[in-house]
Amino acid sequence: MNDVSNLLESHGIRPTHQRIKVAEVLLAAPVHLTADQLLATLKQSPSRVSKATVYNTLKLFVDHGLARQIHLDPDRCVYDSTILPHHHFQNVETGEMRDISPTDLEFARLPPLPPGTEIDSVDVVIRVRRSQEQ
């Protein structure tokens, strides 16, 4: 718990009991979780964390660089505990996400940017499904 508190503090986040609980689930290992999946995991523990607290904490973690928010479609996003640049495979049948190293994906060029803008990041999600040739 001390390591989690130190991690939160090092990112400018006050380590409340609820934030520590969310961090213990989300930041313990590389994971891709929706807010609802995180909430379901937290409900299994004796500590209670409200849905609003989970959403607010996730936003705080994203804003302070502890997690990445990946928008998969208009109704669903996942929170990724790996903050280094990388891309993803998403299994459309199971929803499972897998990391792709940035060195495994190559761009020959990017389209011209709209005037007055610069690239903030590039996120690639390659959607896959089980092959029909099995």
N, C-alpha and C positions, 0 to 999 in steps of 0.2 A: 504494500500500500504506500510505503514511503517513496518508492521509485515512481509510482503513478503520480503522487502529489508533486514530486520534483519535476516530472515531465510537464505537468499542467502549469506549474509556476514558471518554468523556463519558457513557456509560450505565452506568458502574460495572463493566465487563467487562474482565478482563485479556486483552489481545490475543495469544493464542497463535497459532502458525502455522496450526493446524487451524481455529481460529475465524475467522481472517482469510480463509482459503480459502472457508469456508462463507459468510461475509459478502460476499465478492466475487461469488459467484453469486446469493445471495438478495437482496442490497441494492443491486445495481448499477443496477437499473431496476425499475419496478413489475412484479411477477410473482406468480403463484399456482402454487406447486410443492408436490407431495407430498414426503415425506422420501425416498422411493425415486427420484423424478425428480431431486432434488438430488444424491443419492448417485451416480446414473448420470452426471450431468454432471461431478461431481468425479472420477469414475474415468477420465474422458477426459484429465485433466491428469496431469502427471508426479508431482504430490504425492499421497500416499495419505492418505485420511481414512477411518477405520473407520465402519461402520454405527452402532455405539454412540456414537461421537463426534458423528456427524451428529444423531442423536436428542437427545443431551444438549445440544448447541449450540443446536438449535432451541428446546428448552425454555428454555434460558437467555435466548435472544433474546426469546422471548415474555414471560418473567417480567420482563425489563428494558425492555419497551416498544419493542423494535426490529422486531418482527413480530407479526402476529396469527395465531392458530390458528383455522381455520374448520372445524367438524365438519360434513361433508356427509351422512354417514350413519354407522351404528355402526362400519363397517370402514374409513372413509376420511376423512382430513382434509387440508387444504392449508394452507400457510403463505403468508401475504400480506405482501408487503414494504411495502404502504401502510398506515401506522398511523393516519392520520386517519380519522374516522368515515365510513363509506360502506357500501353494500350491493352485492349481486352478482346477475348473471345466470349461471346454470350451464347449459351445453348438455348435456343428458342423453345425447346420442348420442356426443359427442366428449370430454366432460369439461371443455371449455374454460370458463374463468371470465372474466367481464368486470365491471369496476367500474360501479356506479351511483352517481352523485352523491347525497348525502343531500337535496339540494334538488329532485331529480327524483321523490322519493317522499314522500307526505304521509299522515299518520295523523290521522283524525278524533278518535280516542280510543284509549286502551289499556285493557285489562281491569283491574279492581281487583287490586292486588297482595296476595299472601298477607300476613297480619299479621306485623309485625316485619321486613319486607323493604323494600328500595328498588331502583330500577332501576340496574344497573351499566352495561348497554349493550343496544342493540337491533340484532340482525343479521338482515337479510332476505336470503334466497336465493330468487330466482325461477327456477324450472327451466323451460327452454325446449327445443324441438326444432324441426327443420326443418318448415316448413308443408307439409301434404299437398296444398295448392292450387297447386303450382308447375307 
